Amino acid sequence: MRTPIPVLVLAGFLGSGKTTLFNHLLGRSFGMRVGVIVNDFGSVGIDAMLVGGQASGIVSVGNGCLCCVADEQGVGPLLEQLARPAAGIDVIVIEASGIAEPGALVQLVLTARHPGTVFGGLVEVVDAAEFEQTRHRHPDLDRHVELADLIVLNKTDRVDGTTLERVAGLCRRINAHAPIVPSVHGAVDPAILFDIAVVPGRQLLLGQHEPDDHFDQADHSDHLHASYQAVSFVTDNPIDPRRLVSLIDERPVGTYRIKGFVHFGVTGYRQRFGLHAVGRYLRFDRSPWPRGAARRTTLDLIGSGLDPEALQAALRSCERAEPADPDSMLAVQRYVFSAR
């Protein structure tokens, strides 16, 4: 069975820099094939033209908000068009219009229940220079930030350090858990958004980026939440299903993605469980353990402002000296992915 394709929703108010960020990601996809659903408000389709030369497949929805113009089938037909095996797409990005409702777009993806796709997170782009004024005119922006799984604080070069810290603090009060990643001209490392395919001689590692004038123009080491990191956890002990699901449901502060394989060791559940969490969304899939592979749990947690020691301690608290009872797997079963 083919691994489901992640569907990433990229949102942000008018002029926040969504298309700039997206073009940056497309230019640094390192061999990944990116499918795009561009939602232009207006009949010209400017955003579709901007990304058209770089994406592997584009579906443009113009002259309205995708959350309003989708028919009774929602985004299902659009996902079907991009997720067909012949297209060879690795990730799908929905670039919302600047006046779209991010929550409605996420709901469209979730309710589509397309067997070949899985929700990959909501990224909200915030204009560091304009957010304080804009939210007074449009109070709904607070809800958009609150829903985000990742906040990209863009245009940080246009504000001083005091303003940047104040806007970042405002975003943190609105959303207590999502990582906040600063950017200039939308230059965000794609490794924090989706897995980068290994291309001979060109593998992007977490924390690395291609040479970029916008990166090199200033020292960003003093920016609030300027770095993000990966915390790895490995254990041969069985993992308690209820404790692990509870830990993920609590969304450790700053954690954007959790991925890896889990060994529950529960009688009757001898398969390997792949774990995929983005923000508040969680999915498990089951597959046989590779022949000769050790039964162990290996997880990577990716985010910004993480407390590695606290995360390690929280994960160790999920370990058991002996397998958990089979009934405890009910906590996991409701998140198990299965194709229709």
Secondary structure, DSSP 8 states (H G I E B T S, - for coil): ----EEEEEEEESTTSSHHHHHHHHHHT-TT--EEEEEE-SSSS-HHHHHHTTT-SEEEEE-SS-HHHH--TTTTHHHHHHHHSGGG--SEEEEE--TT--HHHHHHHHHHH--TTEEEEEEEEEEETTTHHHHHHH-THHHHHHHH-SEEEEE-GGGS-HHHHHHHHHHHHHH-SSS-EEE-STT---GGGTS----BTTB---TT-----HHHHTS--TTSTT--EEEEEEEESS-B-HHHHHHHHHT--TTEEEEEEEE----TT--SEEEEEEETTEEEEEEE---TT----EEEEEEEES--HHHHHHHHHTTB-SS---GGGGHHHHTTB----
